[in-house]
């Protein structure tokens, strides 16, 4: 997870509306303890933010009355306020047992608490896991946490924070995001510029124009793309020039920027770049042409499945998946036997994305999931997260098994994939994973759980 790539659906306001309705129901329905269940003094202490005092008062009450729902709720919220989400989770288990069902709004609070406690963790990897999990809930309530992440000491973590803010209109309007244009890390600055380009606001043009003169080519290319989005037609020429740069890394970066713009004017350059000597350029061109839906390039992209460089073959697989259709299914099926783990995993993902039956990839996926290679198990877990409606059940079955992996890496990826392709039937599994001994696993499960709870029933 040290690679930024490892830190890569949308609940929106429907989630908040659903939670509000559920909240009102849980507090008004018959059978749930009313205001008299909680001593007035304890409630007042909570309102005064004297959470330790609340716990002291409730301790004696619990001995007398047992697990009274309203008392447990107040205790759980007090523990969360004190930054003790694991203790809050233990109390939530008692509440669920007493109610014989979930208190969905409170479960959301506990899950969020398990994530946000880690944004201040001393370990970069754990903070990365926390911000990645926050991106799963895709709700404006995460914006303040992403804003705090902009000042994190780790560049990759700051990238995650920028990406999190860039996912929503409210996040892109954040003043702190715009201030992050002065970040010392080029990758962070480039992400900020891209987010500003998606605002569509003329007011950000001067800032983006300044970035187009940055010393770092990565930032300049991102700025050219953002200016095109903002209606500055002259920026296209700069971007096109960069896509023909003698510097292969600049060329590949520009091709990726054109693909993100979905600008068909870049197709000719991409076609020429399919035979470029630098592997990164060939790979970017293959993926870009797939993203642009250029069917005439299918045969040439398929030829790259024989490229000597695994990364190029992997990009070719992704490009063919992006093209859609079934014409390349035979070639992608052959790629399931590729000598590279990453290419095989990408072929699994591509075939699932194209709606092929799970049986097409099932044997390969099962074999990869049983290997001693931790990275291989994580790779197949990621690939299975691309399953679509017709092939989800087989993918879920294998992913569920991977959530019991002895190492956290494959388990984390499997939980995230399940959050993407599963439904509320997986809530019990995610709740169980909240008790994992690994902090990153718990945070990932919490993010996946919040995503699942945001789905419509």
NUVO-492145 format. One record per residue (C-alpha): residue number from 1; z, y, x. Coordinates in steps of 0.02 Angstrom, whole numbers. Each point is the difference from the previous one (the first is absolute). Example, Ala and Ser with C-alpha at 12.3 -4.5 7.8 and 13.67 -1.06 7.14 Angstrom:
BEGIN
atom drenza->1; w->390; v->-225; u->615
atom drenza->2; w->-33; v->172; u->69
% end
This chain:
BEGIN
atom drenza->1; w->0; v->0; u->0
atom drenza->2; w->-7; v->114; u->152
atom drenza->3; w->-183; v->35; u->-36
atom drenza->4; w->-28; v->142; u->-122
atom drenza->5; w->-127; v->-111; u->-88
atom drenza->6; w->141; v->-110; u->-58
atom drenza->7; w->70; v->147; u->-97
atom drenza->8; w->-153; v->14; u->-120
atom drenza->9; w->21; v->11; u->-617
atom drenza->10; w->40; v->126; u->-94
atom drenza->11; w->148; v->21; u->-118
atom drenza->12; w->-22; v->186; u->-37
atom drenza->13; w->87; v->89; u->-141
atom drenza->14; w->-16; v->-154; u->-112
atom drenza->15; w->138; v->-77; u->107
atom drenza->16; w->115; v->148; u->-27
atom drenza->17; w->-35; v->1; u->-186
atom drenza->18; w->34; v->-186; u->-15
atom drenza->19; w->161; v->16; u->97
atom drenza->20; w->58; v->145; u->-110
atom drenza->21; w->-28; v->-103; u->-158
atom drenza->22; w->89; v->-150; u->75
atom drenza->23; w->145; v->109; u->54
atom drenza->24; w->24; v->69; u->-175
atom drenza->25; w->-6; v->-175; u->-74
atom drenza->26; w->125; v->-74; u->120
atom drenza->27; w->127; v->137; u->-30
atom drenza->28; w->-19; v->4; u->-189
atom drenza->29; w->-25; v->-182; u->-48
atom drenza->30; w->141; v->-94; u->-86
atom drenza->31; w->101; v->-114; u->113
atom drenza->32; w->1; v->119; u->149
atom drenza->33; w->166; v->82; u->35
atom drenza->34; w->13; v->179; u->-60
atom drenza->35; w->78; v->154; u->77
atom drenza->36; w->177; v->-66; u->-27
atom drenza->37; w->-30; v->-146; u->122
atom drenza->38; w->12; v->119; u->148
atom drenza->39; w->156; v->104; u->28
atom drenza->40; w->-32; v->185; u->-17
atom drenza->41; w->78; v->33; u->170
atom drenza->42; w->-122; v->-120; u->84
atom drenza->43; w->-149; v->80; u->-86
atom drenza->44; w->59; v->173; u->51
atom drenza->45; w->24; v->-57; u->179
atom drenza->46; w->-178; v->-64; u->2
atom drenza->47; w->-65; v->166; u->-65
atom drenza->48; w->98; v->86; u->139
atom drenza->49; w->-84; v->-117; u->125
atom drenza->50; w->169; v->-76; u->47
atom drenza->51; w->-74; v->-174; u->7
atom drenza->52; w->135; v->-82; u->104
atom drenza->53; w->128; v->57; u->-129
atom drenza->54; w->-107; v->-73; u->-138
atom drenza->55; w->5; v->-170; u->84
atom drenza->56; w->189; v->9; u->20
atom drenza->57; w->24; v->36; u->-185
atom drenza->58; w->-121; v->-135; u->-55
atom drenza->59; w->77; v->-133; u->111
atom drenza->60; w->156; v->-12; u->-105
atom drenza->61; w->-98; v->8; u->-162
atom drenza->62; w->-108; v->-148; u->53
atom drenza->63; w->155; v->-106; u->30
atom drenza->64; w->59; v->35; u->-177
atom drenza->65; w->-163; v->-7; u->-97
atom drenza->66; w->-116; v->-105; u->108
atom drenza->67; w->-186; v->36; u->15
atom drenza->68; w->-24; v->136; u->-130
atom drenza->69; w->-181; v->61; u->5
atom drenza->70; w->33; v->187; u->1
atom drenza->71; w->133; v->-19; u->134
atom drenza->72; w->-119; v->-102; u->107
atom drenza->73; w->-138; v->128; u->-25
atom drenza->74; w->110; v->142; u->61
atom drenza->75; w->60; v->-104; u->146
atom drenza->76; w->-179; v->-43; u->49
atom drenza->77; w->-55; v->180; u->-5
atom drenza->78; w->151; v->55; u->100
atom drenza->79; w->-37; v->-130; u->134
atom drenza->80; w->-180; v->60; u->7
atom drenza->81; w->58; v->179; u->22
atom drenza->82; w->111; v->-57; u->143
atom drenza->83; w->-149; v->-82; u->86
atom drenza->84; w->55; v->-179; u->-34
atom drenza->85; w->-149; v->-78; u->-88
atom drenza->86; w->42; v->-178; u->52
atom drenza->87; w->171; v->15; u->-83
atom drenza->88; w->-85; v->80; u->-150
atom drenza->89; w->-118; v->-150; u->-10
atom drenza->90; w->147; v->-120; u->-3
atom drenza->91; w->75; v->97; u->-146
atom drenza->92; w->-169; v->4; u->-87
atom drenza->93; w->-2; v->-190; u->5
atom drenza->94; w->164; v->3; u->-96
atom drenza->95; w->-73; v->123; u->-126
atom drenza->96; w->-154; v->-107; u->-27
atom drenza->97; w->111; v->-152; u->-27
atom drenza->98; w->105; v->95; u->-127
atom drenza->99; w->-151; v->68; u->-93
atom drenza->100; w->-102; v->-161; u->19
atom drenza->101; w->-150; v->111; u->34
atom drenza->102; w->-55; v->137; u->119
atom drenza->103; w->49; v->182; u->-14
atom drenza->104; w->-172; v->57; u->58
atom drenza->105; w->41; v->184; u->37
atom drenza->106; w->151; v->-50; u->102
atom drenza->107; w->-95; v->-138; u->89
atom drenza->108; w->-126; v->133; u->51
atom drenza->109; w->140; v->108; u->69
atom drenza->110; w->69; v->-144; u->102
atom drenza->111; w->-172; v->-46; u->67
atom drenza->112; w->-34; v->180; u->50
atom drenza->113; w->170; v->8; u->83
atom drenza->114; w->-42; v->-151; u->108
atom drenza->115; w->-154; v->93; u->61
atom drenza->116; w->64; v->176; u->29
atom drenza->117; w->153; v->-57; u->97
atom drenza->118; w->-122; v->-56; u->135
atom drenza->119; w->-96; v->163; u->23
atom drenza->120; w->139; v->53; u->119
atom drenza->121; w->11; v->-166; u->90
atom drenza->122; w->3; v->11; u->190
atom drenza->123; w->-141; v->-127; u->15
atom drenza->124; w->-178; v->66; u->-16
atom drenza->125; w->-60; v->-164; u->-75
atom drenza->126; w->128; v->6; u->-139
atom drenza->127; w->-39; v->181; u->-43
atom drenza->128; w->-183; v->-49; u->-5
atom drenza->129; w->41; v->-140; u->-121
atom drenza->130; w->96; v->122; u->-109
atom drenza->131; w->-141; v->127; u->-11
atom drenza->132; w->-126; v->-138; u->-30
atom drenza->133; w->108; v->-62; u->-145
atom drenza->134; w->13; v->177; u->-71
atom drenza->135; w->-190; v->7; u->-6
atom drenza->136; w->3; v->-151; u->-116
atom drenza->137; w->90; v->93; u->-140
atom drenza->138; w->-128; v->142; u->4
atom drenza->139; w->113; v->116; u->-99
atom drenza->140; w->38; v->183; u->27
atom drenza->141; w->183; v->-44; u->19
atom drenza->142; w->-45; v->-61; u->175
atom drenza->143; w->-69; v->170; u->55
atom drenza->144; w->164; v->68; u->73
atom drenza->145; w->19; v->-156; u->107
atom drenza->146; w->-178; v->14; u->65
atom drenza->147; w->32; v->183; u->39
atom drenza->148; w->152; v->-48; u->102
atom drenza->149; w->-107; v->-129; u->91
atom drenza->150; w->-113; v->138; u->66
atom drenza->151; w->136; v->42; u->127
atom drenza->152; w->29; v->-180; u->55
atom drenza->153; w->0; v->-29; u->187
atom drenza->154; w->-131; v->-137; u->-13
atom drenza->155; w->-184; v->46; u->-16
atom drenza->156; w->-46; v->-157; u->-100
atom drenza->157; w->141; v->36; u->-121
atom drenza->158; w->-59; v->179; u->-22
atom drenza->159; w->-174; v->-69; u->-37
atom drenza->160; w->75; v->-104; u->-140
atom drenza->161; w->89; v->152; u->-69
atom drenza->162; w->-162; v->100; u->-1
atom drenza->163; w->-92; v->-144; u->-84
atom drenza->164; w->137; v->-12; u->-130
atom drenza->165; w->-15; v->186; u->-43
atom drenza->166; w->-189; v->-10; u->1
atom drenza->167; w->0; v->-129; u->-139
atom drenza->168; w->46; v->122; u->-139
atom drenza->169; w->-50; v->174; u->-53
atom drenza->170; w->180; v->60; u->7
atom drenza->171; w->19; v->-72; u->174
atom drenza->172; w->-157; v->84; u->63
atom drenza->173; w->69; v->166; u->-60
atom drenza->174; w->157; v->-21; u->104
atom drenza->175; w->32; v->150; u->112
atom drenza->176; w->77; v->-117; u->128
atom drenza->177; w->-158; v->-104; u->5
atom drenza->178; w->-104; v->155; u->37
atom drenza->179; w->121; v->52; u->136
atom drenza->180; w->-25; v->-171; u->80
atom drenza->181; w->-172; v->59; u->56
atom drenza->182; w->91; v->57; u->156
atom drenza->183; w->62; v->-175; u->41
atom drenza->184; w->-16; v->-47; u->184
atom drenza->185; w->-79; v->-170; u->-38
atom drenza->186; w->-187; v->4; u->-29
atom drenza->187; w->4; v->-146; u->-121
atom drenza->188; w->127; v->90; u->-108
atom drenza->189; w->-100; v->162; u->2
atom drenza->190; w->-159; v->-94; u->-49
atom drenza->191; w->89; v->-80; u->-148
atom drenza->192; w->67; v->169; u->-56
atom drenza->193; w->-175; v->76; u->9
atom drenza->194; w->-71; v->-142; u->-105
atom drenza->195; w->135; v->25; u->-131
atom drenza->196; w->-37; v->187; u->-7
atom drenza->197; w->-183; v->-38; u->-25
atom drenza->198; w->42; v->-100; u->-156
atom drenza->199; w->91; v->148; u->-79
atom drenza->200; w->-163; v->88; u->-43
atom drenza->201; w->91; v->166; u->25
atom drenza->202; w->-92; v->143; u->82
atom drenza->203; w->165; v->65; u->67
atom drenza->204; w->11; v->-140; u->129
atom drenza->205; w->-171; v->35; u->73
atom drenza->206; w->61; v->118; u->138
atom drenza->207; w->126; v->-131; u->59
atom drenza->208; w->-131; v->-137; u->1
atom drenza->209; w->-126; v->112; u->87
atom drenza->210; w->126; v->32; u->137
atom drenza->211; w->23; v->-188; u->18
atom drenza->212; w->-189; v->-18; u->22
atom drenza->213; w->23; v->87; u->167
atom drenza->214; w->144; v->-111; u->56
atom drenza->215; w->0; v->-68; u->177
atom drenza->216; w->4; v->-178; u->-67
atom drenza->217; w->-165; v->-71; u->-63
atom drenza->218; w->91; v->-109; u->-127
atom drenza->219; w->72; v->155; u->-83
atom drenza->220; w->-165; v->93; u->5
atom drenza->221; w->-93; v->-143; u->-83
atom drenza->222; w->132; v->-13; u->-135
atom drenza->223; w->-18; v->188; u->-28
atom drenza->224; w->-189; v->-12; u->-16
atom drenza->225; w->21; v->-131; u->-135
atom drenza->226; w->133; v->103; u->-90
atom drenza->227; w->-109; v->156; u->4
atom drenza->228; w->-143; v->-96; u->-79
atom drenza->229; w->119; v->-51; u->-139
atom drenza->230; w->52; v->182; u->-19
atom drenza->231; w->-181; v->54; u->-25
atom drenza->232; w->-41; v->63; u->174
atom drenza->233; w->-176; v->-71; u->14
atom drenza->234; w->-23; v->57; u->180
atom drenza->235; w->136; v->-120; u->56
atom drenza->236; w->-116; v->-146; u->-38
atom drenza->237; w->-108; v->39; u->151
atom drenza->238; w->151; v->-7; u->115
atom drenza->239; w->50; v->-168; u->-74
atom drenza->240; w->-176; v->-68; u->17
atom drenza->241; w->-7; v->56; u->181
atom drenza->242; w->163; v->-89; u->35
atom drenza->243; w->-69; v->-159; u->-77
atom drenza->244; w->-136; v->4; u->133
atom drenza->245; w->119; v->42; u->142
atom drenza->246; w->-22; v->-79; u->170
atom drenza->247; w->186; v->-38; u->-5
atom drenza->248; w->12; v->-165; u->-95
atom drenza->249; w->175; v->28; u->-66
atom drenza->250; w->-47; v->171; u->-69
atom drenza->251; w->-157; v->-77; u->-76
atom drenza->252; w->100; v->-137; u->-85
atom drenza->253; w->128; v->125; u->-64
atom drenza->254; w->-136; v->110; u->-75
atom drenza->255; w->-83; v->-149; u->-84
atom drenza->256; w->166; v->-47; u->-79
atom drenza->257; w->22; v->180; u->-61
atom drenza->258; w->-173; v->-1; u->-80
atom drenza->259; w->41; v->-165; u->-85
atom drenza->260; w->160; v->74; u->-70
atom drenza->261; w->-102; v->143; u->-72
atom drenza->262; w->-117; v->-129; u->-78
atom drenza->263; w->-142; v->111; u->58
atom drenza->264; w->-166; v->-91; u->-5
atom drenza->265; w->-75; v->121; u->125
atom drenza->266; w->88; v->-97; u->137
atom drenza->267; w->-87; v->-165; u->-38
atom drenza->268; w->-141; v->24; u->125
atom drenza->269; w->120; v->30; u->144
atom drenza->270; w->102; v->-152; u->-50
atom drenza->271; w->-155; v->-109; u->-6
atom drenza->272; w->-46; v->55; u->175
atom drenza->273; w->177; v->-34; u->60
atom drenza->274; w->1; v->-182; u->-54
atom drenza->275; w->-76; v->-44; u->169
atom drenza->276; w->99; v->125; u->104
atom drenza->277; w->67; v->-72; u->162
atom drenza->278; w->181; v->50; u->-34
atom drenza->279; w->86; v->-127; u->-117
atom drenza->280; w->105; v->130; u->-90
atom drenza->281; w->-159; v->92; u->-53
atom drenza->282; w->-84; v->-158; u->-64
atom drenza->283; w->155; v->-43; u->-98
atom drenza->284; w->19; v->174; u->-75
atom drenza->285; w->-183; v->0; u->-50
atom drenza->286; w->11; v->-169; u->-85
atom drenza->287; w->154; v->51; u->-98
atom drenza->288; w->-73; v->170; u->-41
atom drenza->289; w->-162; v->-69; u->-69
atom drenza->290; w->99; v->-120; u->-107
atom drenza->291; w->104; v->144; u->-66
atom drenza->292; w->-158; v->98; u->-40
atom drenza->293; w->-69; v->-152; u->-93
atom drenza->294; w->-159; v->-7; u->104
atom drenza->295; w->-71; v->-166; u->-57
atom drenza->296; w->-149; v->14; u->117
atom drenza->297; w->119; v->-21; u->146
atom drenza->298; w->72; v->-165; u->-61
atom drenza->299; w->-107; v->-109; u->113
atom drenza->300; w->40; v->102; u->155
atom drenza->301; w->185; v->-2; u->-39
atom drenza->302; w->-6; v->-188; u->-23
atom drenza->303; w->-77; v->-12; u->173
atom drenza->304; w->157; v->82; u->69
atom drenza->305; w->99; v->-151; u->-58
atom drenza->306; w->-70; v->-77; u->161
atom drenza->307; w->53; v->147; u->109
atom drenza->308; w->93; v->-55; u->158
atom drenza->309; w->143; v->122; u->-36
atom drenza->310; w->124; v->-61; u->-134
atom drenza->311; w->42; v->177; u->-57
atom drenza->312; w->-184; v->30; u->-41
atom drenza->313; w->-11; v->-162; u->-97
atom drenza->314; w->156; v->49; u->-95
atom drenza->315; w->-76; v->170; u->-45
atom drenza->316; w->-160; v->-86; u->-55
atom drenza->317; w->99; v->-111; u->-117
atom drenza->318; w->84; v->154; u->-74
atom drenza->319; w->-167; v->88; u->-19
atom drenza->320; w->-74; v->-147; u->-94
atom drenza->321; w->151; v->-4; u->-115
atom drenza->322; w->-23; v->186; u->-36
atom drenza->323; w->-184; v->-28; u->-42
atom drenza->324; w->52; v->-114; u->-143
atom drenza->325; w->-109; v->-130; u->-83
atom drenza->326; w->-12; v->-183; u->45
atom drenza->327; w->-148; v->3; u->119
atom drenza->328; w->110; v->-10; u->154
atom drenza->329; w->121; v->-131; u->-65
atom drenza->330; w->-82; v->-141; u->103
atom drenza->331; w->14; v->102; u->160
atom drenza->332; w->180; v->50; u->-37
atom drenza->333; w->44; v->-181; u->-40
atom drenza->334; w->-65; v->-50; u->172
atom drenza->335; w->111; v->136; u->75
atom drenza->336; w->152; v->-98; u->-62
atom drenza->337; w->-31; v->-110; u->153
atom drenza->338; w->-11; v->145; u->123
atom drenza->339; w->94; v->-21; u->163
atom drenza->340; w->97; v->161; u->-29
atom drenza->341; w->154; v->0; u->-109
atom drenza->342; w->-35; v->177; u->-58
atom drenza->343; w->-178; v->-41; u->-49
atom drenza->344; w->56; v->-152; u->-99
atom drenza->345; w->132; v->102; u->-90
atom drenza->346; w->-127; v->137; u->-36
atom drenza->347; w->-120; v->-130; u->-72
atom drenza->348; w->138; v->-62; u->-116
atom drenza->349; w->32; v->178; u->-57
atom drenza->350; w->-185; v->36; u->-24
atom drenza->351; w->-34; v->-155; u->-103
atom drenza->352; w->151; v->32; u->-110
atom drenza->353; w->-51; v->182; u->-21
atom drenza->354; w->-173; v->-58; u->-54
atom drenza->355; w->81; v->-106; u->-136
atom drenza->356; w->-36; v->-170; u->76
atom drenza->357; w->110; v->-145; u->-61
atom drenza->358; w->160; v->-25; u->97
atom drenza->359; w->-59; v->-176; u->43
atom drenza->360; w->-132; v->80; u->112
atom drenza->361; w->134; v->64; u->118
atom drenza->362; w->149; v->-108; u->-47
atom drenza->363; w->-13; v->-128; u->139
atom drenza->364; w->-25; v->129; u->137
atom drenza->365; w->142; v->106; u->-66
atom drenza->366; w->118; v->-148; u->-11
atom drenza->367; w->-38; v->-55; u->178
atom drenza->368; w->29; v->176; u->66
atom drenza->369; w->163; v->16; u->-96
atom drenza->370; w->66; v->-158; u->82
atom drenza->371; w->-34; v->49; u->181
atom drenza->372; w->136; v->43; u->125
atom drenza->373; w->-90; v->163; u->41
atom drenza->374; w->100; v->137; u->-88
atom drenza->375; w->-145; v->123; u->4
atom drenza->376; w->-113; v->-130; u->-83
atom drenza->377; w->122; v->-25; u->-143
atom drenza->378; w->15; v->189; u->-23
atom drenza->379; w->-189; v->20; u->4
atom drenza->380; w->-29; v->-127; u->-137
atom drenza->381; w->139; v->79; u->-103
atom drenza->382; w->-90; v->167; u->12
atom drenza->383; w->-167; v->-78; u->-45
atom drenza->384; w->71; v->-83; u->-156
atom drenza->385; w->51; v->172; u->-61
atom drenza->386; w->-184; v->34; u->-35
atom drenza->387; w->-8; v->-130; u->-139
atom drenza->388; w->-73; v->57; u->-165
atom drenza->389; w->31; v->-53; u->-180
atom drenza->390; w->-96; v->-164; u->9
atom drenza->391; w->82; v->-67; u->157
atom drenza->392; w->175; v->72; u->-1
atom drenza->393; w->101; v->-154; u->-50
atom drenza->394; w->-44; v->-100; u->155
atom drenza->395; w->33; v->149; u->113
atom drenza->396; w->168; v->33; u->-82
atom drenza->397; w->54; v->-181; u->24
atom drenza->398; w->-35; v->5; u->187
atom drenza->399; w->74; v->173; u->21
atom drenza->400; w->158; v->-54; u->-89
atom drenza->401; w->20; v->-137; u->128
atom drenza->402; w->-23; v->126; u->141
atom drenza->403; w->144; v->105; u->-67
atom drenza->404; w->111; v->-141; u->65
atom drenza->405; w->-74; v->15; u->175
atom drenza->406; w->134; v->-15; u->136
atom drenza->407; w->-59; v->163; u->81
atom drenza->408; w->-1; v->172; u->-81
atom drenza->409; w->-181; v->47; u->45
atom drenza->410; w->-95; v->-120; u->-113
atom drenza->411; w->134; v->18; u->-133
atom drenza->412; w->-22; v->189; u->-4
atom drenza->413; w->-189; v->-10; u->-17
atom drenza->414; w->14; v->-136; u->-134
atom drenza->415; w->120; v->104; u->-105
atom drenza->416; w->-111; v->153; u->12
atom drenza->417; w->-154; v->-101; u->-50
atom drenza->418; w->93; v->-74; u->-148
atom drenza->419; w->46; v->175; u->-54
atom drenza->420; w->-185; v->45; u->0
atom drenza->421; w->-69; v->-150; u->-96
atom drenza->422; w->147; v->-61; u->-102
atom drenza->423; w->81; v->52; u->-163
atom drenza->424; w->175; v->10; u->-71
atom drenza->425; w->17; v->-189; u->6
atom drenza->426; w->35; v->27; u->186
atom drenza->427; w->149; v->117; u->-30
atom drenza->428; w->128; v->-142; u->23
atom drenza->429; w->-80; v->-45; u->168
atom drenza->430; w->9; v->180; u->59
atom drenza->431; w->180; v->16; u->-58
atom drenza->432; w->42; v->-152; u->103
atom drenza->433; w->-84; v->75; u->152
atom drenza->434; w->109; v->155; u->-17
atom drenza->435; w->139; v->-110; u->70
atom drenza->436; w->-96; v->-46; u->158
atom drenza->437; w->95; v->21; u->163
atom drenza->438; w->-141; v->103; u->77
atom drenza->439; w->-1; v->187; u->-40
atom drenza->440; w->-190; v->15; u->2
atom drenza->441; w->-20; v->-148; u->-116
atom drenza->442; w->123; v->76; u->-124
atom drenza->443; w->-89; v->168; u->4
atom drenza->444; w->-169; v->-83; u->-23
atom drenza->445; w->63; v->-103; u->-146
atom drenza->446; w->75; v->157; u->-77
atom drenza->447; w->-167; v->91; u->13
atom drenza->448; w->-94; v->-146; u->-76
atom drenza->449; w->130; v->-14; u->-138
atom drenza->450; w->-16; v->184; u->-43
atom drenza->451; w->-188; v->-20; u->-9
atom drenza->452; w->14; v->-151; u->-115
atom drenza->453; w->126; v->87; u->-113
atom drenza->454; w->-124; v->143; u->-16
atom drenza->455; w->-132; v->-113; u->-75
atom drenza->456; w->-33; v->-1; u->-186
atom drenza->457; w->64; v->-155; u->-87
% end
